[in-house]
Amino acid sequence: MGGSWSLQAALLAGNQAKGCVIYYGMPEESVDKLKTLSCDVLGIFADQDKFFSTQVVDNFKSNMKKAGKKLTVHTYAADHAFANPSNPKHNKEYSKDAMEKSLKFLKLKFEK
């Protein structure tokens, strides 16, 4: 749910949003809503995720493109919630990499 809330918060924040990071959450599907987004989005997904499948991610990419918004996606060979240390399928290496990418993305957005 966190990834979904992250995107919804960015949509609600309007021009105050500087950047949005989604960790394997259900993305907004409405192109009209995505058109109101005023920041770039970084999506962190897992290709073995049964909740947010590669099809869901592909649809999100397509919808963001239709909305004219910038989306960067990193997909890991992992299962859902791979970055959560309390998850039995936690992947320390991928988690670290995703965090580094997230921090770099946000740092660039907030330096502007």
Buried (B, 14 or more C-beta within 10 A) or exposed (E): EEBBEBBBEBBEBEEEBBBBBBBBBBBBEEBEBBEBBBBBBBBBBBEBBEEBBEEBBEEBBEBBEEBEBEBEBBBBEBBBBBBBEEBEEBBEEBBEBBBEBBEEBBEEBEEE
